[in-house]
Amino acid sequence: MAELSPDQVAENWGAIASDYERAFEGLSGQFAAHALRLLGLRRDDHVLDVAAGTGVFSLMAARAGAKVLATDFAPGMVARLRERIAEEQLSGISAEVMDGQALAIPDGAFDAGASVLGLIFFPDQDRGLAELRRVLRRDGRAAVVCWRDPATLQLMTLVKQAVHKVVPEFQSHAAPPAWARLAGAEALKTRMEAAGFREVAVVTSKAVQKIDEPEAYWSGFTRSAPPLAHLFGQLGPEVTAAVGREYIGALRAQSRDGLPTLTVEACIGLGRA
Ligand SMILES: C[S@@+](CC[C@H](N)C(=O)[O-])C[C@H]1O[C@@H](n2cnc3c(N)ncnc32)[C@H](O)[C@@H]1O
């Protein structure tokens, strides 16, 4: 079996749950809201969230009246989501630790399902897609969110450029990420169809995040995903701070009103089981 990358290890995600929530949900929440609109849920629909993280999609669906099961393989993520459910005193939503490649759920149990920037990390993405379809009832709808184009993903290209400016000699030996294999409309459509989804259609979704407090944002951002935590752990605090100044400067350069602004694009694949 191929070696797992840092973003394929449950403990690595669990360890960063609160930084993830602070730094990343501002973006993933915009895709979650778009996916939710496209799914067109009815009140009391049973909805599954695969690789739910700190639960932005699940919480939105529950607030809209759906019955939600949020699943994630990282106990730390599930623990944080359970806290949020309790804080909001939401009913009709629960969270369970579960690997999205082997869902402990009977066939046809849900009316709808989603995975927002989640199953893209699986070592076996096709198995994740097939599992999502298996647990939906006939005609149940799925929404799968992946990145549109890894090569132009600002989130990552700006980090690489900022690291290169501060430490030109730094060489990352990381292999290309698994999530880059399930990116773009064509790959997403083809692979959802191969997993048995029907009437597959893919739309582009854009998320824009204005960063009011760059320093606070940067300190969370460096730990908002396992590969970033790994990279900045290697670089150490001083270099990380210098990279942060470059990164924020680059974001600021492309904003219109002085606030650093990040723009990222995803694809949302919709299909019927
Ligand atoms: C980028 S986060 C997305 C979280 C959430 N869906 C959102 O939109 O904010 C990726 C999530 O995938 C989860 N994950 C990665 N591999 C998984 C697997 N094999 N089974 C279940 N969850 C997994 C991680 O624990 C993490 O919470």
The ligand as an SDF file (V2000), in Angstrom:
LIG
                    3D

 27 29  0  0  0  0  0  0  0  0999 V2000
  -10.6880   20.0740    4.2680 C   0  0  0  0  0  0  0  0  0  0  0  0
  -11.5700   19.2050    5.5230 S   0  0  0  0  0  0  0  0  0  0  0  0
  -13.2630   19.4540    4.9800 C   0  0  0  0  0  0  0  0  0  0  0  0
  -14.1990   19.5040    6.1390 C   0  0  0  0  0  0  0  0  0  0  0  0
  -15.6170   19.9740    5.8480 C   0  0  0  0  0  0  0  0  0  0  0  0
  -16.2800   19.0940    4.9120 N   0  0  0  0  0  0  0  0  0  0  0  0
  -15.6590   21.3990    5.3790 C   0  0  0  0  0  0  0  0  0  0  0  0
  -16.1550   21.6390    4.2770 O   0  0  0  0  0  0  0  0  0  0  0  0
  -15.2120   22.2970    6.1090 O   0  0  0  0  0  0  0  0  0  0  0  0
  -11.2800   17.5060    5.1260 C   0  0  0  0  0  0  0  0  0  0  0  0
  -11.9020   16.5480    6.1230 C   0  0  0  0  0  0  0  0  0  0  0  0
  -11.8150   15.2280    5.5610 O   0  0  0  0  0  0  0  0  0  0  0  0
  -11.6620   14.3260    6.6310 C   0  0  0  0  0  0  0  0  0  0  0  0
  -11.1970   13.0410    6.0820 N   0  0  0  0  0  0  0  0  0  0  0  0
  -10.0470   12.7980    5.4160 C   0  0  0  0  0  0  0  0  0  0  0  0
   -9.9720   11.4870    5.0890 N   0  0  0  0  0  0  0  0  0  0  0  0
  -11.1010   10.8890    5.5420 C   0  0  0  0  0  0  0  0  0  0  0  0
  -11.6140    9.5660    5.4830 C   0  0  0  0  0  0  0  0  0  0  0  0
  -10.9250    8.5730    4.9110 N   0  0  0  0  0  0  0  0  0  0  0  0
  -12.8370    9.3110    6.0040 N   0  0  0  0  0  0  0  0  0  0  0  0
  -13.5410   10.3250    6.5980 C   0  0  0  0  0  0  0  0  0  0  0  0
  -13.0910   11.5820    6.7120 N   0  0  0  0  0  0  0  0  0  0  0  0
  -11.8970   11.8880    6.1740 C   0  0  0  0  0  0  0  0  0  0  0  0
  -10.6690   15.0410    7.5460 C   0  0  0  0  0  0  0  0  0  0  0  0
  -10.6600   14.5220    8.8500 O   0  0  0  0  0  0  0  0  0  0  0  0
  -11.1910   16.4710    7.4670 C   0  0  0  0  0  0  0  0  0  0  0  0
  -12.1090   16.7170    8.5020 O   0  0  0  0  0  0  0  0  0  0  0  0
  1  2  1  0
  2  3  1  0
  2 10  1  0
  3  4  1  0
  4  5  1  0
  5  6  1  0
  5  7  1  0
  7  8  2  0
  7  9  1  0
 10 11  1  0
 11 12  1  0
 11 26  1  0
 12 13  1  0
 13 14  1  0
 13 24  1  0
 14 15  1  0
 14 23  1  0
 15 16  2  0
 16 17  1  0
 17 18  1  0
 17 23  2  0
 18 19  1  0
 18 20  2  0
 20 21  1  0
 21 22  2  0
 22 23  1  0
 24 25  1  0
 24 26  1  0
 26 27  1  0
M  CHG  2   2   1   9  -1
M  END
$$$$
